[in-house]
């Protein structure tokens, strides 16, 4: 009887999982089929006469456009810039909040958590004025101001920092104090102990945060911020390139739109498949020592 109950539970869980994931799987199936079809009727590829068939590589003709490769490079630079910035700054701030006692520490932790709760869209106007102000600064304005790849990278890095800081603090909290004390007694400075002793102990956490930051930079953040603060197409990202293909005044080639979407998705899928175990560790930072 117990065995029957166990099998019933398993079957119920599998059915729930299938029902929840089926719409997502169907969406990806349509994306894949559409990229190689003239048009589709549901999930069925059809030709001009509405009959089964109509397979084509015409939707991938955008690969001949030099702009797609330019925006791909821009997206890669954007995602890598976010990754390096988030990991480095989060590791410094997370260490300070985990290991050091200073006035305002608890307030800083609370403020960091509150900042993460703010949707980025509510800050767009304020960010615009900040970037315009930076643009007026000599030299720096041309690198980090409005309508620059550096500017949108800086903004997107700041958007991801609150979560990164909390995650790094969780990993630092799990590193025993004895290792750091021994290094300090042997003459290490706090900075050297952080670099040579503590960081190697949280390498899985650093790797997981880097993966998460790269995926966010390649996907979600590569549209909203660049679309809002860059007007030069040659400096844009794949997401904004894709958005420009959808016009309200002319017919949309959804097969080509799907092909560009799949083109953008391929690096993320490969990256995730190669590093999914490390990515799943991102929530394994403990709570010992939390404020």
N, C-alpha and C positions, 0 to 999 in steps of 0.2 A: 504493500500500500504506500509506504514511504517512497519507494522507487517510482511509482506512478505519479505521485505528487511532485517529485523532483523533476521528472520529465515534463510534466504539465507546466511547471514554473519556467523551465528552460524554453519550451516552445512559446510561451506567452511573451517572454523577454525578447526572443528572436523576432516574433511578429511585431512587437512594439518598435524594435530597432529598424526593421524593414519599412514600416509605415513612416517613421521619422525621416529616414535617409532616402527613401524612394524619390521624393521631389527633387532633392539635390542631385541624385544620380541621373534622373531623367534630364535635368538641366544640362549636365555635362555631356550626356549622350547627344542631346540636340546640338550643343556647341560643336562637338566633333563631327557630326554628320553634316551640319550646315557649311562647315569650312570647305568641304569637298563636293558640294552640290550646287546646281544652278538655283534651286529653290527646294523647299521642303513642304510637305503636307503632314503636319504633326512631326513624327520622327521618321517619316518615309521620304526619301529623296525622290523628286520627280523631275521630268524634263519639261520642255516648253509645251508639250501636248498634255501634260498632267499624268503621264504614264511613269511607272517605276523606272528609275534611272537618273540620267542627268548629272552623272559624276563629272567633275571638272577640277582643274588646278588654277582656273582663272582667278579665283578669290585670293590666291597668294601672289598676285601680280604686284602687290604693294612692296614686295621685297626688292623690286627694281628701283624703288624710289629712294634716292640718297637720304631724304629727310628721315625715313624710318630708322636708318642706322645711326644718324645723328642723335635722334631722341632716345634711342636705345643706350647709346654711350652716356647721354645726359642722365638717364634713369639709373644706370649703373653707378656713376659718380655720386649721384644724389643718395642712393641707398647705402653705398659704402661710407659716404661722409656721415650719414646719420648713425651708422653702426659704430664707427670709430668714436664719434663724439659722445654717443650715449654710453658706451661701455667705459670709456676713460673717465668721464665726469661722474658717472654713477658709482664707479669703483672708488673714486676719491671721496665723494660725499657719503656713500654708504659706510665706508671705513670710519670716517669722522663721527658719524651719528651712532655707530655701533660701539666704538672703542673709546671715544673721548667724552668727557663731561664738561659742558660749557653753558653759560647762561643762554636761555632761549632754545635749548635743544629740543625739549618736548613741543614747544610752539612750532619749531621748524618742521618736526615730524608731522604734526597736525596740518600745518599749512601745505606741506608737500602732498599729503593725501587729498586735501580739498582741491588743490590745483589739478590733480588728476581727474577729478569729478567734472571739471568744466569742459563742455563740448568745445572743440576747436572753432566751430562756426561762430560761437558767441564772441570770440576774440579777434575776428577778422578785421574789424574797423580799427581797433587799437594797434594790431600788428601792421596795418597799412601805414599809419602815422609814424610808427617806429622805423619801418624800413625807409620811408621817405626822408626821415631825419638822418638816418645813416647814409643815405645817398648823397647828402650834402657834405659829408665828411671827406676831405681829400684822400685819395688812394683807397682807403677802406671802403668808401661808398661804391667804388666800381667793382668791388669784390663781394660785398655783403649787403648791398643796398637793394632798393626796389628793382625788379626786372633783372635780377642776377640769380644764377644757380646757387651761389654761395649764400645769398640771403634766404632763399626758401629752405636750404639745407639747415641753416642756423635756426630758423623758426621751427622746423619739423623736429629737430633735435631737442629743442626746449620743450616741445609738446610731449615727447616721450620720456623726458628725464624723471618726472615724478614716479612713474611706475618702475623705471630702472633703478632709482635710488632705493626704493622700498625692497625690491628684490635683492639687490646687492647687500643691503643691511641684513636681510634674513640669512644670507649665506655667511656673512662675516660673524653674525651672532653664533654660528655653529662651530667656529674655529676656536679650539681651546686657548685660553689665555696663557697657559704655561709656555707654549711655543714662542709667543711674542715676548714674554718676560725674559726667557732665556736669551733671545736675540738682543734685547735691550741691555741686559747685564753684560753680554759679550762686547758691547760697544756700538751696536747698530743704532743709527738714528731711526726716528719713527718712519721717515720716508723710505729708508732702506729696508726696514723690517716689513713695511707694507709691500714693497716691490719684490723682495727676495724670499720672504718667508710666508706672508699671508696670501698673496695672490695665487701662488702655485697650489695652495690648499683648496681654493674655490674655482679651480680651472673649469670644471663642468658647468658651474653657474655662469661664468664669463662666456663660455662657448654658447650656452643656451640663450643668454641675453643677446649675444651677437646675432644669432640666427633669427630670433624674434624681431630684433630691430631691423635686420635686413629685409625680412618678409614684409614688415609694416612699411618700410621705406619704398620697396618695390611696388607695393599694392596701394593701400589706402592713402597714405600720405603723399604718394606721387601724383595724386589728382587735385585734391582740394586746395592745398597751399600753392603749388605751381600754377594752377588754373587761376587763382585769385591774384597772384602777385607777379606773374610774368606775362608779358604781351608779345614777346619775340618768339615765334614758332621754333626757330633754330635752337633756342635754349629750353624748350619745353620737354616734357617727359612722354612716355608711351601713352599714359592715361589721357593726357590732354590731346595728344594726336588722335587717339581713338574717339574722344568726344567731338573733335572737329569733323569727323566723318559722318556724324549724325546731324543732318540739317533739317530745319523745319520748312524750307522753301523748295526742296528738291527730293526726289525719291531716294530712299536709303537702300544701299546694297547690304542687306543684313548678312549675306554670306561672307562678304569681305570684312564686315564688322566682327563677325564671329572668328574669322581667321586671324585678325589682329589681336583679338582677345585671347585666342589660344596661343599665339606667338608670345604674348606677354606672360601667359600662365606657365609656359614650359620651364623657364629657369627656376621659378618658385617650386614647381613640382619636383624637379630634379634635386634642388637644394634640400627640400623637405625629406625626400626619400633617403638621401645620403646621411641626413643628420637628425632624423625624427627622434631617436632615443635621447639625444642631448636636449632637444627642444622640450620633450616631456619632463625633463628634470627642472624646468624653469620654476615650477611651483613647489620644489622640494626643499627650498630654503626654510629652515625651522623657525621657531618663535622663541627659542631660548635667548634670554637677554633682551627681549623686546621691551620698549619703554611702555 
